[in-house]
Amino acid sequence: MAGRKQFDVDEALRRAMHVFWRWGYSEASIDRLTEGTGLGRGSLYGTFGDKSALFRKSLQRYAQTYHPLYEQALSGPHPSPSAVVTAYLQVALNRIADPTVPDGCLLTVSATQFPALDAEGRAMVRAMIDGLRAMLEQALLAAGAGEQEAAELALCTLATNKSLAVLSRAGFSGEDLATIAAAAAKNAQALPNRPAEPSGPR
């Protein structure tokens, strides 16, 4: 039928996501994207738009793939803030250990190349990071952390997550990364464990 794509669009997007993930936005040239997806330039542009548009679609695909795993890990119930940190960072460790995907994290490598992104791309990256932070705060509050403690620990845990992604790209071992994650969870044990405040109107 005329107009029907002669390739799997979803698979092409998955491959494009891996190119951006491996190389970052700046180094993900059109030549690398066509090689990685197996598409010609015409098919690439005709299906996904320009490089910036393809990046945004790839980032959205990444979030749709991995952020539900964080949501599931944080859904609890968790007995303590430390357990929340452990569950959250384990998702990152599992992804890093997956041999079928590039090292690190597409969101993290994109944040390191923030100036190279267009305004819409920068907004997407920041919104996704802020969303993860908010998700962490809510889980920490539910596990008994106070408001200030939850805010501080969410930020530190988010930073640890991004550090794991960067170090994995530098060749640090899975054992090293697990040690970092365990230390972060241990530090959270110093927080006083208090009952979560009831939700709803008072």
C-alpha positions in Angstrom: 0.0 0.0 0.0 1.3 3.4 -0.9 2.6 5.4 2.1 3.0 2.4 4.4 6.4 2.4 6.2 8.6 -0.4 5.0 10.3 -0.6 8.4 9.4 -0.9 12.1 9.1 2.6 13.4 9.2 1.6 17.0 12.3 -0.4 16.5 14.0 2.5 14.6 13.2 4.8 17.5 14.6 2.3 20.0 17.8 2.2 18.0 18.0 6.0 17.7 17.5 6.2 21.5 20.6 3.9 21.9 22.6 6.2 19.6 21.8 9.3 21.7 22.4 7.2 24.8 25.8 6.0 23.7 27.1 9.2 22.1 25.1 12.0 23.7 23.3 14.6 21.6 26.4 16.5 20.4 28.2 13.4 19.0 25.1 11.7 17.7 25.6 12.8 14.1 23.1 12.1 11.4 25.6 9.6 9.9 25.6 7.7 13.3 21.8 7.9 13.5 21.3 6.5 10.0 23.9 3.8 10.7 22.3 3.0 14.1 18.8 2.9 12.8 19.5 1.4 9.4 17.4 4.1 7.8 18.4 6.5 5.0 18.4 10.2 5.7 15.1 10.7 3.9 13.3 8.0 5.9 14.8 9.3 9.1 13.8 12.9 8.5 10.4 11.9 7.0 9.5 9.8 10.0 10.9 11.6 12.9 11.7 15.2 11.8 15.1 16.8 12.4 17.7 15.7 14.9 16.2 17.7 17.8 12.8 16.2 17.2 14.3 12.7 17.1 16.2 13.3 20.3 13.0 14.4 22.1 11.1 11.4 20.8 14.0 9.2 22.0 14.1 10.8 25.4 10.4 10.3 25.7 10.8 6.7 24.8 13.5 6.3 27.4 11.3 7.8 30.1 8.4 5.6 29.1 10.7 2.5 29.4 12.5 3.2 32.6 10.6 5.7 34.8 7.8 3.2 35.4 10.4 0.9 37.0 11.2 3.7 39.5 7.5 4.2 40.2 7.1 0.5 40.9 10.2 0.4 43.1 9.0 3.4 45.1 5.4 2.3 45.4 6.2 0.5 48.7 5.3 0.2 51.4 8.8 0.8 52.6 9.7 0.4 56.3 12.2 3.3 56.3 13.7 6.1 54.2 16.8 3.9 53.8 14.7 1.2 52.1 13.4 3.8 49.7 16.9 4.8 48.7 17.9 1.2 48.3 14.9 0.4 46.1 15.4 3.5 43.9 19.1 3.0 43.3 18.7 -0.7 42.6 16.7 0.2 39.5 19.7 2.2 38.3 22.1 -0.6 39.1 19.9 -3.1 37.2 19.8 -0.9 34.1 23.5 -0.3 34.2 24.1 -4.1 34.5 22.0 -4.8 31.4 24.4 -5.7 28.6 21.9 -5.0 25.9 21.9 -1.2 26.5 24.6 1.4 26.5 26.4 2.4 29.7 25.0 5.1 31.9 21.7 6.8 31.4 20.3 8.8 28.5 18.8 11.4 30.8 22.2 11.9 32.6 24.2 12.2 29.5 21.7 14.6 28.1 21.9 16.8 31.2 25.7 17.0 30.7 25.1 18.4 27.2 22.4 20.8 28.3 23.8 23.8 26.3 23.7 21.8 23.1 20.0 21.1 23.3 17.2 23.3 22.0 14.8 25.0 24.5 12.3 22.2 24.2 14.9 19.5 24.8 16.3 21.3 27.8 12.8 21.7 29.2 12.1 18.0 28.8 15.4 17.0 30.5 14.8 19.3 33.5 11.1 18.2 33.8 12.0 14.5 33.8 14.7 15.1 36.5 12.3 17.1 38.6 9.7 14.4 38.2 12.1 11.8 39.6 13.0 14.1 42.5 9.3 14.6 43.3 8.7 10.9 43.1 11.5 10.3 45.6 10.3 12.9 48.0 6.8 11.4 48.1 8.1 7.9 48.8 10.4 9.2 51.5 7.6 11.0 53.2 5.5 7.9 53.0 8.3 6.0 54.7 8.5 8.3 57.6 10.9 11.1 56.7 10.1 14.6 57.7 9.5 17.2 55.0 12.9 18.8 55.1 14.6 15.4 55.5 12.7 14.0 52.5 13.6 17.0 50.3 17.3 16.8 51.2 17.5 13.0 50.9 15.7 13.0 47.6 18.2 15.4 46.2 21.1 13.5 47.5 19.7 10.2 46.2 19.0 11.7 42.8 22.7 13.0 42.7 23.9 9.5 43.6 21.9 8.0 40.8 23.4 10.4 38.3 26.8 9.7 39.7 26.4 6.0 39.2 25.5 6.6 35.6 28.6 8.8 35.0 30.9 6.3 36.7 29.6 3.4 34.8 30.5 5.1 31.6 34.0 5.5 33.0 34.4 1.8 33.5 33.8 1.5 37.2 32.8 -2.0 38.1 29.3 -3.2 39.2 30.8 -3.9 42.6 32.1 -0.4 42.9 28.7 1.0 41.9 26.9 -1.3 44.4 29.2 -0.1 47.1 28.3 3.6 46.4 24.6 2.7 46.4 24.9 0.8 49.7 26.7 3.8 51.3 24.0 6.1 50.3 21.4 3.9 51.8 23.5 3.5 55.0 23.7 7.3 55.3 19.9 7.5 55.1 19.7 5.2 58.2 20.8 8.1 60.3 17.5 9.8 59.8 15.0 9.5 62.6 12.2 7.2 61.5 8.8 8.8 62.3 5.3 7.9 61.3 4.2 9.5 58.0 1.8 12.4 58.4 -1.8 11.5 57.4 -2.9 12.8 54.1 -6.2 14.6 53.3 -8.0 17.5 55.0 -7.3 18.3 58.6 
